[in-house]
């Protein structure tokens, strides 16, 4: 049994780059695939070869198993690593690989099939003695029958797609009146995401932790677990912060959960990397949720505390080699936390943010800081794929040290061009309850007020930095222009703000949200006096070779980054950022929209459902339309009582960000 000489990576983004790094270290040649949207992507440039497999939509490219197998044949790849998502848990694709003589770097087809349906998986786990949350996971999918089962289980309950994962096709139902609407929504999302609209029902635990066990098995009868990860910090039922080991985990409970995970693996004849996910209740009881028959997004925290490369383990097991370690060889060393950096707007219910990464600066990598990413500055975050920008992983000898490193690394993470969750993650990391390890899946909702502070106006310090940056860059431009002049004695070539018979000053105007804020800069020898809303400050500074602003504000030295993106200035300092727009008060403005009632798309997407008709009266909060973007559904609700005047799109239509979806006349309007 020998290691592969060439593998194909049937994925994109950070996981494709992650697999390439390990393969390169092992001397394995890599083949990438890409869609039209990813022709210039990082994973394409890192691989030894790359092949186009179709247009941008995943269904026409990364999900085309036959096209990927054709590339494998053309490139001479002996094995295919599916990453996660896409075809990673697709049993027909794994079977097609075997039929083509290609090794699928994942578990046996039978194991994928056994765990591919959450309902069937729970039946298998029940027989294996793995504890289950009370619920219904049978084959009867009649809506009336499911409603009856929901009433038997009791509310609140959880509707979950039988196939797939990642929070898609999942709805919490708090009372019986919500069940029918939630069931329909979960089914649509499940059908769209997995091609299977079957669901299961579970009792919804009100304060559980999400704790999962990483396991590995080979084809020689060996199996081990690599301890646990706590993945309780979630939004939209998707993880955003994960850590290992789980805070407060006792050795006896760790052993029980590890043994339960291995029992699950043995029950389906497992081989390769897998994760068994559990809900851990407050009383120490734990219940099987699902088994992911692939590598998880959060696998780096396990690697950081064990010193093992799990992708290398995958390659060895797929090549027929035994596991590199026995259970007794594995130990926990230190603590690791992973933060998922997403292009999304936390203040708008985490809606995806689309655009170009105009500025991207990350913390320096070291033994304590790791960044897994698939993007570079200048790349586009598109509507077609998950909006993850990177995974920021930190490690230290204990949780307190890891948390300090996480806070510092988040403060050093700079992204301009799209809205990100970096500030939100910083708020979580700084929260006293998170520091205390008081975690559960409802953490974000419970601490919403502290985690989503209202955005305040720009402080004088921020305005001073913005003004100083503008003035210094104008000075640079004036100096360049003067150097090109043929008359070095001309007063028009002076760059110090000279004016004839008047105060040498300049008025700068910024839009801060909807407010116009003015700063008057008076030129002086070696600097400026800036008149700010709360008073004046003496300011001087310079731009360093990297473009950072080195400022002196009344004797206080400050380093900041100010990024110009169009007419916008994003001022970043100590992990905080604020965006201002350079404003010309004399420029004509667009006519303001009246309050009369246009409802626009909050992001690019596809219309998947319309729940109203033109001419229908609706009440505030009534669902009007549902958009699908980034594989998730987003409900457009009525902002007030009114009359639906016109529907501008039909089901199936693609809409751009800001598109007017429908018009809603106010009550009493024309």
Protein Blocks (a to p, Z undefined) as FASTA:
>chain_A
ZZdfbdcddbehjllmmmmmmmmmnopacdddddfklmmgmklmmpmbdcdfbdfblklm
mmmmklmmmmmmmnopabdcebjgjjlmgmklmmmmmmnopacddddfklmmmmmpmklm
mmmmmmnopacddddddfblcfklmmmmmmmnopadddddfegeehiaiacdfbfklmmm
mmmmmmmmmmmmnopabdcdddddfbbcdddddddddfeopacdebjadfkbcgehiafb
dcdddehiafklmmmmmmmmmmmmmmnopacjddddddddfkopacdfbdcdbddfklmm
mmmmnopafklmmmmmmnopacfbdfklpccehjddddddddddfknoopacedddfbac
dddddfkbccddfbdehiacdfkbccbfbdcddddfbfklmmmmmmmmmmmpccehiacf
klmmmmmmmpmklmnopacfklmmmmmmmmmcccddddfklmmmmmmmmmmmmmmmmmmm
mmmpcblkbmklpcghpaehiacdddddddehjaccdddddddehiacdddfkbccdddd
dddfkopacddeehiacddddddehjbccddeehiacddddddfkbccdddddfkopacd
fbdcddfbdcbdehiacdehiafbdcdeehiacddddfbdcddfbdcbdehiacdehiaf
bdcddehiZZ
